[in-house]
Amino acid sequence: MQPDIFANIDTFAALAGMVVCFLAAALGGVSGMGGGMLVTLFITPIIGPKAVLPVLSVFMLINNGTRVWFYREALDLRHALLIAGVAIPMSGLGALVYVRLEGEVIQLLLGTILIASIPLRRWLAGRQIRPNTQTVVALSATYGFLSSIIIGAGMMLMPMLMGLGLIGPALLATDAAITALVNVAKIVFYGRLDALTLDMALLAMGMGLIAIPGTWAGVWIVRRTSIRVHTLMIEALILVGGGAMIWRSF
């Protein structure tokens, strides 16, 4: 039986959650990544590590679906369908692995991945993968599998899409479309495996609706905020939150 995920959500947590979801969507609208990690830091102590990825699958569907709509004219549909088509079956395999992991293992994994994401992001910055068809298939399959087990697997998409020649709005739109399609499948997989309950889905839908104006605000924020300062602040939060997750897993 799944625990009541609303038990630890009081008025303050609900209001803080609204702010976090808005900011996470704005961050994703600016950079195409990082929003899911920010939400993870906030919701894990509240709903528990086991519920995080199922809840995020609904949230990220709404969040990325909104971004696709805002950048729809720049969407590279061919590449989005190709990559998602390979990733979706592998995300089902990843979901099978995820539901068999203990909560403590998931918390340790989440914390480790969050912290590791910072040097990985810095290493990937400025590098472009120049993929052939085999590389695209291999990276897409790996992304699909990992996306059902860990937070931050989407970081694999950006350098690959850049290597395919996508930049600016086309990059953000195509990345969002792939993520949205894969999350549709993950919702089905988690639901069939009883890892996504109705309460979880309702909570995630509320989070996603709050995030919609955040995505729209992303453009406004990027014009008025130093990206470097913003990135350093997010990285600091990730380090602290990831370290706390690892500490609680023991």
C-alpha positions as a Markdown table, in Angstrom:
| # | Residue | x | y | z |
|---|---|---|---|---|
| 1 | Met | 0.0 | 0.0 | 0.0 |
| 2 | Gln | 1.3 | 3.4 | -1.0 |
| 3 | Pro | 1.7 | 6.0 | 1.9 |
| 4 | Asp | -0.4 | 9.2 | 1.9 |
| 5 | Ile | 1.9 | 11.6 | 0.1 |
| 6 | Phe | -0.2 | 14.5 | 1.3 |
| 7 | Ala | 0.4 | 13.8 | 5.0 |
| 8 | Asn | 3.5 | 16.0 | 5.1 |
| 9 | Ile | 2.2 | 18.8 | 3.0 |
| 10 | Asp | 1.1 | 21.7 | 5.2 |
| 11 | Thr | 0.2 | 25.2 | 4.1 |
| 12 | Phe | 3.8 | 26.4 | 4.2 |
| 13 | Ala | 5.0 | 23.4 | 2.2 |
| 14 | Ala | 2.3 | 24.0 | -0.4 |
| 15 | Leu | 3.1 | 27.6 | -0.8 |
| 16 | Ala | 6.9 | 26.9 | -1.0 |
| 17 | Gly | 6.2 | 24.2 | -3.5 |
| 18 | Met | 4.3 | 26.6 | -5.7 |
| 19 | Val | 7.4 | 28.9 | -5.7 |
| 20 | Val | 9.8 | 26.1 | -6.4 |
| 21 | Cys | 7.7 | 24.7 | -9.3 |
| 22 | Phe | 7.4 | 28.2 | -10.8 |
| 23 | Leu | 11.2 | 28.8 | -10.5 |
| 24 | Ala | 12.0 | 25.3 | -11.8 |
| 25 | Ala | 9.9 | 25.9 | -14.9 |
| 26 | Ala | 11.5 | 29.2 | -15.5 |
| 27 | Leu | 14.9 | 27.6 | -15.2 |
| 28 | Gly | 13.9 | 25.0 | -17.7 |
| 29 | Gly | 12.5 | 27.6 | -20.0 |
| 30 | Val | 15.9 | 29.4 | -20.0 |
| 31 | Ser | 18.4 | 26.5 | -20.1 |
| 32 | Gly | 16.4 | 23.4 | -21.1 |
| 33 | Met | 17.6 | 21.6 | -18.0 |
| 34 | Gly | 17.9 | 21.8 | -14.2 |
| 35 | Gly | 14.2 | 22.2 | -13.5 |
| 36 | Gly | 13.6 | 18.6 | -12.5 |
| 37 | Met | 16.6 | 18.6 | -10.2 |
| 38 | Leu | 15.4 | 21.7 | -8.4 |
| 39 | Val | 11.9 | 20.2 | -7.9 |
| 40 | Thr | 13.6 | 16.9 | -6.7 |
| 41 | Leu | 15.5 | 18.7 | -4.0 |
| 42 | Phe | 12.3 | 20.2 | -2.6 |
| 43 | Ile | 9.8 | 17.3 | -2.9 |
| 44 | Thr | 12.0 | 14.3 | -1.8 |
| 45 | Pro | 11.9 | 15.0 | 1.9 |
| 46 | Ile | 8.1 | 15.6 | 1.6 |
| 47 | Ile | 6.8 | 12.7 | -0.5 |
| 48 | Gly | 9.7 | 10.2 | -0.1 |
| 49 | Pro | 12.4 | 9.1 | -2.6 |
| 50 | Lys | 10.3 | 6.2 | -4.0 |
| 51 | Ala | 7.6 | 8.6 | -5.3 |
| 52 | Val | 9.9 | 11.2 | -6.8 |
| 53 | Leu | 10.3 | 9.9 | -10.4 |
| 54 | Pro | 6.7 | 8.9 | -10.9 |
| 55 | Val | 5.5 | 12.3 | -9.7 |
| 56 | Leu | 8.2 | 14.0 | -11.8 |
| 57 | Ser | 7.1 | 12.1 | -14.9 |
| 58 | Val | 3.7 | 13.9 | -14.8 |
| 59 | Phe | 5.2 | 17.2 | -13.8 |
| 60 | Met | 7.8 | 17.1 | -16.6 |
| 61 | Leu | 5.2 | 16.1 | -19.2 |
| 62 | Ile | 3.2 | 19.3 | -18.4 |
| 63 | Asn | 6.3 | 21.5 | -18.1 |
| 64 | Asn | 8.0 | 20.3 | -21.3 |
| 65 | Gly | 4.7 | 20.2 | -23.2 |
| 66 | Thr | 4.3 | 23.8 | -22.4 |
| 67 | Arg | 7.8 | 24.6 | -23.7 |
| 68 | Val | 7.1 | 22.7 | -26.9 |
| 69 | Trp | 4.0 | 24.9 | -27.4 |
| 70 | Phe | 6.0 | 28.1 | -26.9 |
| 71 | Tyr | 8.7 | 27.0 | -29.3 |
| 72 | Arg | 6.5 | 25.0 | -31.7 |
| 73 | Glu | 7.6 | 26.8 | -34.8 |
| 74 | Ala | 11.2 | 25.8 | -34.2 |
| 75 | Leu | 10.6 | 22.1 | -33.4 |
| 76 | Asp | 12.6 | 19.5 | -35.3 |
| 77 | Leu | 9.9 | 16.8 | -35.4 |
| 78 | Arg | 12.0 | 14.2 | -37.3 |
| 79 | His | 14.8 | 14.1 | -34.7 |
| 80 | Ala | 12.3 | 14.3 | -31.8 |
| 81 | Leu | 10.4 | 11.2 | -33.0 |
| 82 | Leu | 13.6 | 9.3 | -33.9 |
| 83 | Ile | 15.2 | 9.8 | -30.4 |
| 84 | Ala | 11.9 | 9.3 | -28.5 |
| 85 | Gly | 11.1 | 6.2 | -30.5 |
| 86 | Val | 14.3 | 4.6 | -29.3 |
| 87 | Ala | 14.2 | 5.9 | -25.8 |
| 88 | Ile | 10.6 | 4.9 | -24.9 |
| 89 | Pro | 11.1 | 1.1 | -24.9 |
| 90 | Met | 14.2 | 1.5 | -22.8 |
| 91 | Ser | 12.4 | 3.7 | -20.4 |
| 92 | Gly | 10.0 | 0.8 | -19.7 |
| 93 | Leu | 13.0 | -1.4 | -18.8 |
| 94 | Gly | 14.3 | 1.3 | -16.6 |
| 95 | Ala | 10.9 | 1.6 | -14.8 |
| 96 | Leu | 11.0 | -2.2 | -14.1 |
| 97 | Val | 14.4 | -1.7 | -12.4 |
| 98 | Tyr | 13.2 | 1.4 | -10.5 |
| 99 | Val | 10.2 | -0.2 | -8.8 |
| 100 | Arg | 12.5 | -2.9 | -7.4 |
| 101 | Leu | 14.9 | -0.5 | -5.7 |
| 102 | Glu | 14.6 | 0.2 | -2.0 |
| 103 | Gly | 13.9 | 3.8 | -0.9 |
| 104 | Glu | 17.3 | 4.2 | 0.7 |
| 105 | Val | 19.0 | 3.1 | -2.4 |
| 106 | Ile | 17.0 | 5.5 | -4.5 |
| 107 | Gln | 17.8 | 8.4 | -2.1 |
| 108 | Leu | 21.5 | 7.6 | -2.2 |
| 109 | Leu | 21.4 | 7.3 | -6.0 |
| 110 | Leu | 19.5 | 10.6 | -6.3 |
| 111 | Gly | 21.9 | 12.5 | -4.1 |
| 112 | Thr | 24.9 | 11.1 | -5.9 |
| 113 | Ile | 23.6 | 11.9 | -9.3 |
| 114 | Leu | 22.6 | 15.4 | -8.3 |
| 115 | Ile | 26.1 | 16.2 | -7.0 |
| 116 | Ala | 27.8 | 14.5 | -10.0 |
| 117 | Ser | 25.6 | 16.5 | -12.4 |
| 118 | Ile | 27.5 | 19.7 | -11.6 |
| 119 | Pro | 31.0 | 18.6 | -12.8 |
| 120 | Leu | 29.3 | 16.6 | -15.6 |
| 121 | Arg | 27.4 | 19.7 | -16.8 |
| 122 | Arg | 30.6 | 21.8 | -16.7 |
| 123 | Trp | 32.5 | 19.1 | -18.6 |
| 124 | Leu | 29.8 | 18.9 | -21.3 |
| 125 | Ala | 29.6 | 22.7 | -21.6 |
| 126 | Gly | 31.2 | 23.8 | -24.8 |
| 127 | Arg | 31.5 | 20.2 | -26.1 |
| 128 | Gln | 29.5 | 18.9 | -29.0 |
| 129 | Ile | 28.9 | 15.3 | -29.7 |
| 130 | Arg | 28.9 | 14.7 | -33.4 |
| 131 | Pro | 26.7 | 11.6 | -33.7 |
| 132 | Asn | 26.2 | 9.2 | -36.5 |
| 133 | Thr | 23.1 | 7.1 | -36.7 |
| 134 | Gln | 24.6 | 4.4 | -34.4 |
| 135 | Thr | 25.6 | 7.0 | -31.9 |
| 136 | Val | 22.1 | 8.6 | -31.8 |
| 137 | Val | 20.5 | 5.2 | -31.3 |
| 138 | Ala | 23.0 | 4.2 | -28.5 |
| 139 | Leu | 22.7 | 7.5 | -26.7 |
| 140 | Ser | 18.9 | 7.6 | -27.1 |
| 141 | Ala | 18.6 | 4.1 | -25.6 |
| 142 | Thr | 20.9 | 4.9 | -22.7 |
| 143 | Tyr | 18.9 | 8.1 | -22.0 |
| 144 | Gly | 15.6 | 6.3 | -22.1 |
| 145 | Phe | 16.8 | 3.6 | -19.6 |
| 146 | Leu | 18.4 | 6.1 | -17.2 |
| 147 | Ser | 15.5 | 8.5 | -17.3 |
| 148 | Ser | 13.3 | 6.0 | -15.4 |
| 149 | Ile | 15.9 | 5.5 | -12.7 |
| 150 | Ile | 17.7 | 8.8 | -12.1 |
| 151 | Ile | 17.2 | 12.5 | -12.2 |
| 152 | Gly | 19.2 | 14.4 | -14.8 |
| 153 | Ala | 19.4 | 11.9 | -17.6 |
| 154 | Gly | 18.2 | 14.6 | -19.9 |
| 155 | Met | 21.6 | 16.2 | -19.7 |
| 156 | Met | 22.6 | 13.6 | -22.3 |
| 157 | Leu | 20.2 | 15.1 | -24.9 |
| 158 | Met | 21.6 | 18.6 | -25.1 |
| 159 | Pro | 25.1 | 17.9 | -26.4 |
| 160 | Met | 23.7 | 15.2 | -28.8 |
| 161 | Leu | 21.1 | 17.6 | -30.2 |
| 162 | Met | 23.7 | 20.3 | -30.6 |
| 163 | Gly | 25.9 | 17.9 | -32.5 |
| 164 | Leu | 22.9 | 17.3 | -34.8 |
| 165 | Gly | 23.0 | 21.1 | -35.6 |
| 166 | Leu | 20.2 | 22.3 | -33.4 |
| 167 | Ile | 20.6 | 25.6 | -31.6 |
| 168 | Gly | 18.5 | 28.2 | -29.8 |
| 169 | Pro | 14.7 | 27.7 | -29.9 |
| 170 | Ala | 15.1 | 24.6 | -32.1 |
| 171 | Leu | 17.3 | 23.0 | -29.4 |
| 172 | Leu | 14.9 | 23.9 | -26.6 |
| 173 | Ala | 11.8 | 22.8 | -28.5 |
| 174 | Thr | 13.2 | 19.5 | -29.7 |
| 175 | Asp | 14.7 | 18.6 | -26.3 |
| 176 | Ala | 11.3 | 19.4 | -24.7 |
| 177 | Ala | 9.4 | 17.3 | -27.2 |
| 178 | Ile | 11.6 | 14.3 | -26.6 |
| 179 | Thr | 11.3 | 14.6 | -22.9 |
| 180 | Ala | 7.5 | 15.1 | -23.1 |
| 181 | Leu | 7.0 | 12.0 | -25.3 |
| 182 | Val | 9.2 | 9.8 | -23.1 |
| 183 | Asn | 7.4 | 11.0 | -20.0 |
| 184 | Val | 4.0 | 10.0 | -21.5 |
| 185 | Ala | 5.4 | 6.5 | -21.8 |
| 186 | Lys | 6.9 | 6.6 | -18.3 |
| 187 | Ile | 3.5 | 7.6 | -16.8 |
| 188 | Val | 2.0 | 4.5 | -18.4 |
| 189 | Phe | 4.8 | 2.3 | -17.3 |
| 190 | Tyr | 4.8 | 3.5 | -13.7 |
| 191 | Gly | 1.0 | 3.3 | -13.6 |
| 192 | Arg | 1.0 | -0.3 | -14.8 |
| 193 | Leu | 3.6 | -1.1 | -12.1 |
| 194 | Asp | 1.5 | 0.6 | -9.4 |
| 195 | Ala | 4.3 | 3.1 | -8.8 |
| 196 | Leu | 2.1 | 6.0 | -9.8 |
| 197 | Thr | -1.1 | 6.4 | -7.8 |
| 198 | Leu | -4.0 | 8.8 | -8.3 |
| 199 | Asp | -2.9 | 10.9 | -5.4 |
| 200 | Met | 0.6 | 11.2 | -6.9 |
| 201 | Ala | -0.8 | 12.1 | -10.3 |
| 202 | Leu | -3.1 | 14.8 | -8.8 |
| 203 | Leu | -0.2 | 16.3 | -6.9 |
| 204 | Ala | 2.0 | 16.3 | -10.0 |
| 205 | Met | -0.8 | 17.9 | -12.1 |
| 206 | Gly | -1.1 | 20.7 | -9.6 |
| 207 | Met | 2.6 | 21.2 | -9.7 |
| 208 | Gly | 2.6 | 21.2 | -13.5 |
| 209 | Leu | -0.2 | 23.8 | -13.8 |
| 210 | Ile | 1.7 | 26.1 | -11.5 |
| 211 | Ala | 4.8 | 25.6 | -13.7 |
| 212 | Ile | 3.1 | 26.8 | -16.9 |
| 213 | Pro | 3.5 | 30.5 | -16.2 |
| 214 | Gly | 7.0 | 29.8 | -15.0 |
| 215 | Thr | 8.0 | 28.5 | -18.4 |
| 216 | Trp | 6.6 | 31.7 | -20.0 |
| 217 | Ala | 8.6 | 33.7 | -17.5 |
| 218 | Gly | 11.8 | 32.0 | -18.5 |
| 219 | Val | 12.4 | 34.5 | -21.3 |
| 220 | Trp | 11.7 | 37.4 | -19.1 |
| 221 | Ile | 14.2 | 36.2 | -16.4 |
| 222 | Val | 17.0 | 35.4 | -18.8 |
| 223 | Arg | 16.9 | 39.0 | -20.1 |
| 224 | Arg | 17.3 | 40.5 | -16.6 |
| 225 | Thr | 19.5 | 38.0 | -14.7 |
| 226 | Ser | 23.2 | 37.0 | -15.0 |
| 227 | Ile | 23.1 | 33.4 | -16.1 |
| 228 | Arg | 26.5 | 32.8 | -14.5 |
| 229 | Val | 25.2 | 34.0 | -11.1 |
| 230 | His | 22.0 | 32.1 | -11.5 |
| 231 | Thr | 23.8 | 28.9 | -12.4 |
| 232 | Leu | 26.1 | 29.1 | -9.4 |
| 233 | Met | 23.2 | 29.6 | -7.1 |
| 234 | Ile | 21.4 | 26.5 | -8.5 |
| 235 | Glu | 24.7 | 24.5 | -8.3 |
| 236 | Ala | 25.0 | 25.5 | -4.6 |
| 237 | Leu | 21.5 | 24.3 | -3.9 |
| 238 | Ile | 22.1 | 21.0 | -5.7 |
| 239 | Leu | 25.3 | 20.4 | -3.7 |
| 240 | Val | 23.6 | 21.0 | -0.4 |
| 241 | Gly | 20.5 | 19.1 | -1.2 |
| 242 | Gly | 22.3 | 16.2 | -2.8 |
| 243 | Gly | 24.6 | 15.9 | 0.2 |
| 244 | Ala | 21.6 | 15.9 | 2.5 |
| 245 | Met | 20.0 | 13.1 | 0.5 |
| 246 | Ile | 23.1 | 11.0 | 0.8 |
| 247 | Trp | 23.3 | 11.7 | 4.5 |
| 248 | Arg | 19.7 | 10.6 | 5.0 |
| 249 | Ser | 20.2 | 7.4 | 3.1 |
| 250 | Phe | 22.5 | 5.9 | 5.8 |
